Amino acid sequence: MVICMELLDIYDDNGNKTGRIIERGDKSVKLSKNEHIAISVIFIENDNGEFLIQKTSKEKGNIYSSTGGHVDSGETPITAIKREVKEELGIDISNDLIEEYGYILYDMPLRYIFYLKKNIDLNDVKLQKEEVDYVKYMTKEEIQKLIDNKKMLESHGIMFKELMKKRNNLITNAKDYLGKIVTVEIDRALGTKHPKHGFIYTVNYGYIEGTISGDGEELDAYVLGVFEPCKEFTGRVISYIHRTNDNDDKLIVVPDGKEYTDDMIRALTEFQEQYFESVIIR
């Protein structure tokens, strides 16, 4: 029987490899205060705002966690997380747009935080049973309950909260756009049908490139005063719709010089906004 040693690179406080390599699990190895191994963890979110959370196997403690593991010698943190997802879930994310949110120093390891927006069908998941018992999608609130009740791996709970904090800091404030000229990229043109819910867009609808709304996607915008389908529109933001039961504001963009009352905005956006509670802010 061949036993493969798992070798780990040692990093300094700044995330640089020191050149020292150790064998994982070798209890004779002593690390100094500024020497660390590296661990990569990824949080995968679907379009419903739910995260793919796993319950570890009995051998691994039967505790909730995200997907991740040690960075092997010769790997980078991002190549390690691609390998871990493939090994633990049987899912290939090598060509996906993975976002890196730095690392935290918790306990002894440097713990690298990654984020991926991807809809993974649970039927496509092939679990590494010695590592993972099962996976499920969970909301932020459900994950927070796991953390509060100490049912989630502590380091992963800390990393999840750090990710949420950093992503919230990136969120674009719709209020900052009031009165400004913006360009809207139209991805739901006038007369098209919503791909999931089936309603018809009675105005052009799109997003502001380079922004992040509360739902993790770009800041959306209704274009009023344009009566034919278009791919792009430049106009002035006269107000925005702030949904009180959803974390997703919507800019109201019109041809420069045009004005619309709140009642007119309500009537023109009702085809979609009727499903939400909201206020119009100017």
HUTAKA-V123936 format. One line per field, one symbol per residue. phi: phi as a letter, one per 40 degrees, with the letter a starting at -180 (. if undefined). psi: psi as a letter, one per 30 degrees, with the letter a starting at -180 (. if undefined). burial: 1 if it has 9 or more other C-alpha atoms within 8 Angstrom, else 0. A space follows every 50 residues. Layout:
phi: ???
psi: ???
burial: ???
//
This chain:
phi: .cbcccbbcbbcccgcccgcbbccgccccbbcdbbacbbbbbbbbcccgb bcbbbccdcbhfbcacciicccdgcbdcccccccccccbgbcbcbccccb bgabbbgbccbcbbbacacbcccccbccccbbcabacbcdcccccdcccf bbddcccccccccccccccccccddccdgccbbbccbbcdgcbccbcgcc ccbcaaaccgbbcccgccccacbbgbbacacaababcbaacbccbacacb cbbbddhcbbcccccdccbcdbcccbcabcbb
psi: kkkkkjkklklafggkkffkklkkfjffkkklegkklkkkkkjkkafggk kjklkllefgfhlklakaakjlkflleeeeeeeeeeeefgkjgfgljkkk halljkbelkjkklkkjkjkkfffkjkjffekelllkkleeeeeeeeegh gkkeeeeeeeeeeeeeeeffkkjeeffkflklkkjjfilkflkkfefflk jflkkbljkglklfgfalklkkjlgkglklfkkkakjfllkjkfgkiilk kjklkkflkkleeeeeefgffeffglkllkk.
burial: 00000011111100001000111000000000001111111111110011 11111110000111111111110000100111011111111000000000 10010000111111111000000010110011101001110010011000 11100110110010010000110100010011111101111011000001 11111111001111000111111101001100111111111111001111 11111000000000110110101001110100
//
